[in-house]
C-alpha cells in the first residue's frame, strides 16, 4: 500500500513504464527515525529506489534527512546532537564554559552540570512539531545527505545479506 502510494506520488510509473521526465519532484527526502530501526527502514527504501528508480538517484534527486538523536539544554541554550560524538562534543563545550565561568579547575561530567537536560529522541513522533521543523524540516537548518549510487548500492548489498537465502553472511553481519 505504501509503495503504491510512493510510486503514484513520484509520477514516474515503475519497471518498464518508468519515465524520469514525469517525475513530479526533484528533491525527494527520506525521513526516518535516527535510531537503528530507522536505519533498517532507510536500507529497505534505498534498496527499493536502487532497484526500481535508479535514474532518480543518478540525477541527484534523492536525499536523506538527518534528525537529531539528542536535544541538550542548559538554561536557555539548546543544541541538537546528531551522533553520539556530537553529544560528547557539546557536553565537553558545556563543561569547558562552566569551568571558565567558575575560574577554577574541576573534574566534571554531564551529571555534575546543574540544570543540564539531555533528551534522547526515540523517534520522529517523539519530537514536538516545532522541534521537528527546526531540526529536520526547515530548509534553513536541516541537514540532508544526498544519496549517490554507491550508498544505494551498499544498502542493496546489506539488504541482500539480511534478507537473502544464505544464513552465514547474515550471521557474520549481525
Buried (B, 14 or more C-beta within 10 A) or exposed (E): EEEEEBBEEBEBEBEEEBEBEEBEEEEBBBBBBBBEEBEBEBBBBBBBBBEBBBEBBEEEBBBBBBBBBBBBBBEEEEBBBBEEEBBEEBBEEBBEEBBEEEEEEEEBEBEEBEEBEBBEBBEBEEBEEEBBEBBBBEEEEBBBEEBEEEBBBBBBBBBBBBEEEEEEBBEEEE
